[in-house]
Amino acid sequence: MKIIYLSIPSQGAIPTKKTYQFNAEYQTDDLDFAVGVSLFDQNDNMVFSAWNLNECPEDAVIGRDLFDEKDFIKAVKLGMELAKQGYNDVKYVDSTGLYETSC
């Protein structure tokens, strides 16, 4: 007599966590305070950057140095692309160790 075992998938499968990791690179001043940060994807493409505007406040205008609607759309599209690839979380790594990496 041959016994055959059947596997029936459960209705409520436990989702696995798939995290996409970005790398943060900081530009610091003489006192090691961040004056700028750039985030890079896993292909080393810069996907976001932000800089202090205290040296040139006249440049703090929408579309030049401030996060604007185009930046927002780029961020949403990147999130949608990562979701299509199965990612359901993101994090960044600060190789300098200067800043907290929890989001």
Phi and psi restraints in degrees (value plus and minus 20) as a CYANA .aco file:
   2 LYS   PHI    -128.1   -88.1
   2 LYS   PSI     110.3   150.3
   3 ILE   PHI    -121.2   -81.2
   3 ILE   PSI     111.6   151.6
   4 ILE   PHI    -135.4   -95.4
   4 ILE   PSI     106.8   146.8
   5 TYR   PHI    -119.9   -79.9
   5 TYR   PSI     112.8   152.8
   6 LEU   PHI    -126.7   -86.7
   6 LEU   PSI     119.4   159.4
   7 SER   PHI    -125.9   -85.9
   7 SER   PSI     103.9   143.9
   8 ILE   PHI    -130.4   -90.4
   8 ILE   PSI      99.6   139.6
   9 PRO   PHI     -85.2   -45.2
   9 PRO   PSI     124.3   164.3
  10 SER   PHI     -93.6   -53.6
  10 SER   PSI     134.3   174.3
  11 GLN   PHI     -91.2   -51.2
  11 GLN   PSI     -54.3   -14.3
  12 GLY   PHI    -128.8   -88.8
  12 GLY   PSI      53.6    93.6
  13 ALA   PHI     -81.7   -41.7
  13 ALA   PSI     120.7   160.7
  14 ILE   PHI     -99.5   -59.5
  14 ILE   PSI      98.6   138.6
  15 PRO   PHI     -89.7   -49.7
  15 PRO   PSI     122.8   162.8
  16 THR   PHI    -113.9   -73.9
  16 THR   PSI     131.0   171.0
  17 LYS   PHI    -112.3   -72.3
  17 LYS   PSI     104.6   144.6
  18 LYS   PHI    -140.3  -100.3
  18 LYS   PSI      92.6   132.6
  19 THR   PHI    -126.3   -86.3
  19 THR   PSI     110.4   150.4
  20 TYR   PHI    -113.7   -73.7
  20 TYR   PSI     110.1   150.1
  21 GLN   PHI    -126.0   -86.0
  21 GLN   PSI     105.0   145.0
  22 PHE   PHI    -120.4   -80.4
  22 PHE   PSI     132.2   172.2
  23 ASN   PHI    -126.9   -86.9
  23 ASN   PSI     109.5   149.5
  24 ALA   PHI    -118.9   -78.9
  24 ALA   PSI     113.9   153.9
  25 GLU   PHI    -143.5  -103.5
  25 GLU   PSI     106.1   146.1
  26 TYR   PHI    -126.4   -86.4
  26 TYR   PSI     123.1   163.1
  27 GLN   PHI    -123.6   -83.6
  27 GLN   PSI     107.8   147.8
  28 THR   PHI    -138.6   -98.6
  28 THR   PSI     140.5   180.5
  29 ASP   PHI    -108.5   -68.5
  29 ASP   PSI    -190.5  -150.5
  30 ASP   PHI     -83.7   -43.7
  30 ASP   PSI     -41.3    -1.3
  31 LEU   PHI    -120.0   -80.0
  31 LEU   PSI      -8.8    31.2
  32 ASP   PHI      47.0    87.0
  32 ASP   PSI       5.4    45.4
  33 PHE   PHI    -111.4   -71.4
  33 PHE   PSI     119.8   159.8
  34 ALA   PHI     -86.3   -46.3
  34 ALA   PSI     112.6   152.6
  35 VAL   PHI    -135.1   -95.1
  35 VAL   PSI     -31.3     8.7
  36 GLY   PHI    -184.2  -144.2
  36 GLY   PSI     132.4   172.4
  37 VAL   PHI    -162.6  -122.6
  37 VAL   PSI     121.6   161.6
  38 SER   PHI    -147.5  -107.5
  38 SER   PSI     119.1   159.1
  39 LEU   PHI    -126.5   -86.5
  39 LEU   PSI     115.0   155.0
  40 PHE   PHI    -139.1   -99.1
  40 PHE   PSI     120.9   160.9
  41 ASP   PHI     -99.4   -59.4
  41 ASP   PSI    -196.4  -156.4
  42 GLN   PHI     -92.4   -52.4
  42 GLN   PSI     -28.5    11.5
  43 ASN   PHI    -121.5   -81.5
  43 ASN   PSI      -7.5    32.5
  44 ASP   PHI      47.3    87.3
  44 ASP   PSI       3.7    43.7
  45 ASN   PHI    -110.3   -70.3
  45 ASN   PSI     112.2   152.2
  46 MET   PHI     -91.6   -51.6
  46 MET   PSI     104.9   144.9
  47 VAL   PHI    -131.4   -91.4
  47 VAL   PSI     -32.0     8.0
  48 PHE   PHI    -182.4  -142.4
  48 PHE   PSI     125.5   165.5
  49 SER   PHI    -169.2  -129.2
  49 SER   PSI     130.9   170.9
  50 ALA   PHI    -165.3  -125.3
  50 ALA   PSI     120.4   160.4
  51 TRP   PHI    -155.3  -115.3
  51 TRP   PSI     127.8   167.8
  52 ASN   PHI     -80.7   -40.7
  52 ASN   PSI     125.6   165.6
  53 LEU   PHI    -134.4   -94.4
  53 LEU   PSI      -1.2    38.8
  54 ASN   PHI     -90.7   -50.7
  54 ASN   PSI     -41.2    -1.2
  55 GLU   PHI    -104.7   -64.7
  55 GLU   PSI     -47.9    -7.9
  56 CYS   PHI    -156.2  -116.2
  56 CYS   PSI      48.5    88.5
  57 PRO   PHI     -81.9   -41.9
  57 PRO   PSI     -42.8    -2.8
  58 GLU   PHI     -88.1   -48.1
  58 GLU   PSI     -36.8     3.2
  59 ASP   PHI    -107.7   -67.7
  59 ASP   PSI     -21.9    18.1
  60 ALA   PHI    -100.8   -60.8
  60 ALA   PSI      52.0    92.0
  61 VAL   PHI    -144.2  -104.2
  61 VAL   PSI     130.0   170.0
  62 ILE   PHI     -80.4   -40.4
  62 ILE   PSI     114.9   154.9
  63 GLY   PHI      72.0   112.0
  63 GLY   PSI     -34.0     6.0
  64 ARG   PHI    -131.8   -91.8
  64 ARG   PSI     -86.8   -46.8
  65 ASP   PHI    -135.7   -95.7
  65 ASP   PSI     -37.5     2.5
  66 LEU   PHI    -111.9   -71.9
  66 LEU   PSI     129.6   169.6
  67 PHE   PHI     -80.2   -40.2
  67 PHE   PSI     104.4   144.4
  68 ASP   PHI    -143.1  -103.1
  68 ASP   PSI    -192.7  -152.7
  69 GLU   PHI     -82.5   -42.5
  69 GLU   PSI     -53.0   -13.0
  70 LYS   PHI     -88.6   -48.6
  70 LYS   PSI     -59.8   -19.8
  71 ASP   PHI     -83.7   -43.7
  71 ASP   PSI     -60.0   -20.0
  72 PHE   PHI     -81.3   -41.3
  72 PHE   PSI     -66.8   -26.8
  73 ILE   PHI     -82.7   -42.7
  73 ILE   PSI     -60.6   -20.6
  74 LYS   PHI     -79.9   -39.9
  74 LYS   PSI     -62.4   -22.4
  75 ALA   PHI     -85.5   -45.5
  75 ALA   PSI     -62.7   -22.7
  76 VAL   PHI     -83.8   -43.8
  76 VAL   PSI     -64.9   -24.9
  77 LYS   PHI     -82.6   -42.6
  77 LYS   PSI     -59.7   -19.7
  78 LEU   PHI     -82.3   -42.3
  78 LEU   PSI     -63.6   -23.6
  79 GLY   PHI     -81.4   -41.4
  79 GLY   PSI     -60.9   -20.9
  80 MET   PHI     -84.9   -44.9
  80 MET   PSI     -60.6   -20.6
  81 GLU   PHI     -85.0   -45.0
  81 GLU   PSI     -62.2   -22.2
  82 LEU   PHI     -84.3   -44.3
  82 LEU   PSI     -58.3   -18.3
  83 ALA   PHI     -83.9   -43.9
  83 ALA   PSI     -60.2   -20.2
  84 LYS   PHI     -80.9   -40.9
  84 LYS   PSI     -52.1   -12.1
  85 GLN   PHI    -102.7   -62.7
  85 GLN   PSI     -18.5    21.5
  86 GLY   PHI      75.1   115.1
  86 GLY   PSI     -17.4    22.6
  87 TYR   PHI     -96.6   -56.6
  87 TYR   PSI     118.5   158.5
  88 ASN   PHI    -147.8  -107.8
  88 ASN   PSI      -7.2    32.8
  89 ASP   PHI    -178.7  -138.7
  89 ASP   PSI     137.8   177.8
  90 VAL   PHI    -157.0  -117.0
  90 VAL   PSI     136.4   176.4
  91 LYS   PHI    -172.3  -132.3
  91 LYS   PSI     148.0   188.0
  92 TYR   PHI    -147.7  -107.7
  92 TYR   PSI     133.8   173.8
  93 VAL   PHI    -134.2   -94.2
  93 VAL   PSI     107.8   147.8
  94 ASP   PHI    -121.5   -81.5
  94 ASP   PSI      81.8   121.8
  95 SER   PHI     -88.1   -48.1
  95 SER   PSI     -37.0     3.0
  96 THR   PHI     -98.3   -58.3
  96 THR   PSI     -46.1    -6.1
  97 GLY   PHI      56.0    96.0
  97 GLY   PSI     -12.1    27.9
  98 LEU   PHI     -97.8   -57.8
  98 LEU   PSI     -46.8    -6.8
  99 TYR   PHI    -147.3  -107.3
  99 TYR   PSI     131.3   171.3
 100 GLU   PHI     -83.6   -43.6
 100 GLU   PSI     118.7   158.7
 101 THR   PHI    -126.4   -86.4
 101 THR   PSI      -6.6    33.4
 102 SER   PHI    -108.9   -68.9
 102 SER   PSI     119.2   159.2
